[in-house]
Amino acid sequence: MSYKFNLTGKVVVITGAAGVLCSAFAETLAKAGASVVLLDINAEGAQVVAENIAKKGGKAIAYKANVLDKLDLESCKTAVLAQFGKIDILINGAGGNHPSATTSNEVWQKENTCKSFFDLDEKGVRFVFDLNFLGAFLTTQVFGAELQSGGVIINISSMNAFQPLTKIPAYSGAKAAISNFTQWLAVHFAPKGIRVNALAPGFFATSQNKQLLYNKDGSLTERSKKILSHTPMNRFGVPEDLAGALLFLADNDASGFVTGIVMPIDGGFSAYSGV
């Protein structure tokens, strides 16, 4: 039996839509028939994604939006409702890490030349946590209020939420908060008929983490070698690896009784103990 995902008539709002993964989400959903609203603080990047979707026959529109500015989000919502009249699906994809919230070494070493946990910048840590968690919180407050029965929210968590990665305590903590928030929202919105789930990507090679995974000559960094040695499928993920899970969670006919889950998509990373 073949199953075809059909989101024709659905209006999807995606934050962080100019990014590698979320732009791929947008294209996937547009191919399934949805009208896609692309929100990103990088307005030019979001517009490029919208134009690419339109060239392929899809429906997409881009707006500049700061997920940490509630008034900005409210303004975007007004524009979306004026354009489409409703919102069916919300994807909280905006997020990321920052160098100021990252340690130099995996474990503490008493060396003045290294940036240890004790040297992490408070503003950087706050920014990372706010961008990942508070951004999803505020966006859900604004756009989630428009969802009706059958509405869907998909958050983007991470394998960090299951086991924190070394060097990035703020990002790991923020993604753990997203997973917890996903479960909380699923319970809170269940009586209204709104489902809330999350995707938890493993290691994907994106523009944001390229410098951590590859040396300037294109070879793998030592961190990459360690990652792949703990990934049974022995490769990094590509955006297309997320498409099926995304469509499954977005389609009420396929996952109508699924809510409150955080789905790992990690090539077996979470299943491997290292021995």
N, C-alpha and C positions, 0 to 999 in steps of 0.2 A: 504494500500500500504506500503510495506517495502522498505526502502532505504538502500543501502549498500555503504558506503564510500569506494572509490577505489583510492588510491594514488600510484598505481603501476607505476614504472618508474620515480617517483619524487625523487629529492634529497633535503633533509631537513637539514639545519644547525641550531643547537640549542646551545645557550650559557647557562652557568649555569647548564649544563646537569647532573652534579653529584648530584644536589639537589633533594629533595623529589619530588617536583612538576614537575620539568623539566625532571627528569628521567622517571616519569610516562608519560609525554608527549611523550618522545622518544619511549617508549614501545607501546603506543597507535598508533603512526604514523607508526611504523614498522609493527604492526599487519595489518594496512591498506595497506601495500605493499610498503611503502616508504623506500629508503635507508637513514639512519639517521647518520648524522655527529655530534658527541658529543664533544663540546668544554667546557673546564672548567680548571680553574687554579689548581684544584685538579685532576691531571692526573690519579692517581690511582683509585679515585672514578669513574671517567668517564669510565675508562677501565672496571671496574666491571659491570657497566651498559651495556656497549657494549657486554661483554661476556654473560650476562644474556639474552640479546636480541637474540644473535646468537644461544644460546642453545634452544630457542623457534622457531628457523627457520627464524628469521629476519635478516636484513642486517644492520650492524652498525659498525662504526669505531670511535675511540676516539683520540683526540689531546689535548695536554696541550695548553691553551691559556689564556692570560691576556687581558680582554676586555678594559683595560685602556692603553694598549700598541699597538699602531697602526701598528708598524713594526711586532710585534708578530702576529697580526691578518692577516696582508698581507702574512706572511709566511704560516700560516694555509690555507689561501685561495689558494695559489699556490699548496699546497699539495692536497687539496680537488679537485681542477680542474684537477690535474694530475690523480687522482684516478677515478673521476666520469665524468669529462668533462663539468659539468654544475652545477648550483644551481637554484632550483625552489622555495624553501620556506625558509624564515629566521624567526627564533623565538628568540627574544631578551629576554631571561629568566634570565640572570645574575642579581643579585641584593641582597638587604638585608639591615639590620640595624646594628648599633654598639652601645654597652653600653655607650661609651663616648659621644654619641649624644642623650642620653636618660635622661630625668629628673627623679628624685626619686618619685615625687608626681604629681598627675594630675593637680593640681592648685598650684599657688605660695604660699609658706608659709615661713615666716621669721624665719627660723631655720638654724643655722649654720651646723647642722648635715646632712641636706638634699642637694642634688644636684639640684639646681634650673636652670631655663633657663639661668641665668647669669653665671652659672658655666660650661656650656657646652663647650667642647673642640673644638676649631676652626678646628683643624686637623681632628677630628672625624666627625664633620659636613660636612666638605669638602669631606672626604672619602665616606660618605654615599651618598651624592648628586652625586659625580662623578661615583661611582659604578653603581647607578641606572640609572641616566640620560646620563652622558657622555659615559658610557660603551655602552649603546644602540645607541647613536649617532655615535660613532666611528665604531662600528660593522656594522651599516647600511651603513655608507660610504664605508666600505671595501667590504662587501658581497652584499650589495644592488646594487652595480655597475654591478654585473653579472646577475641580474634578467632580464628576458625578458618579453614580453607581456604574461600575465597569471601568472606572478610571484606573490608571496604572502609574506607579512611581518605581523607577529603577535607579538605585544609587550605585556608585562605583566605589567599591571597597578595594582591598588588596590582600595579597597573601601576607603582607605585614600584619594584618589584623589577627591572623591565626598564630603566627610566630614572629616577634619583632626582629627586624633585620639589624645588623650592626651598623653603626655610624649615623643612623637617621632616627633618633628617638622621637622627634616631634611628628614626623610623617607617620611613623609606625603607630604612635598613640592616636593621631587624628583618624587614621583609617580604622583602628579598633573602635573608635567612637562612632564612625559611620556604620559599622556592622551592628553595633548595639542600637543605634538610632533607627536602623532599618527594622529591627525586630520591634522596637517600641512603636514606630509608626504603623507597622502591620497590625498590631493589636488595636491601636487607637482608631484606625480607619476601617477596620473590618466590618463594623455594623453599617457603615455607609456603602459597603460594596466596593471599596477601593483596595487593590492589592499593592503591597510594597515588598520588593525584593532587591537584592544587590548582586552584582557581578564582582568577583574577586580575581582579577587577572594576576597571573604569575609574572614572570620576567619577560617583558616585551621590549624590543629594541625601538626606542622612539627618539625624537630629536632632543627630548629633555634629559634622557639618561645616556646618550651616546658617548659622552666623554668618560662615563664611569665604566662602560662596557668595552670600549675599543681604544687602543692607543692611536697616536697620530698616524702611524703607518698602516692602520687598519687591522692590526693583529689584536687578539683578545687580551684584555687586562687580566691580572691575576684574580681579581674579583669575578670576572666573567668565567674564568676556568673553574673556579670554585662553584659558581652557580650551575654551570652545565654538568659538572660532576655529580651534582645532587638533583638533577632533572632527568628522570628515566628516559624521556623522549629525546634528550641530548640536543636540544635546540632552544632558541628563544621563540617566543610567540610572535605572530604577525597579526595585524588587525582583523584579518579574515577569520582567524580562529575564534573570534568572539561573536561572529554574526549569528550563528545558529542559536546560541544561548540567549542572545539579545532578543531575537524574534520570538523564541519560545516564551520568554517572560512577558513580552509585550502583547502577545496574542491571547485573548481571553478564551478562545476556543481550545487552545493548546494547553494553557496552564491556569485555567479558571479556578482551580482549587489549590493553587500554590501561592503562599504568601509567607513572609517572614524568613525566607531563606537567604543565605549568602553562598553563592555558587562559585567554587574554585575552578579556574580555567588555567591550569599551571603546568601541563605536561607531566604530571605525576609528582611534582616537587613536594607537595604536602603529604604524599603517601610514603616517601622514601626517608628512612631513618638515618641514612648516611653509612650504613654497614650492610 
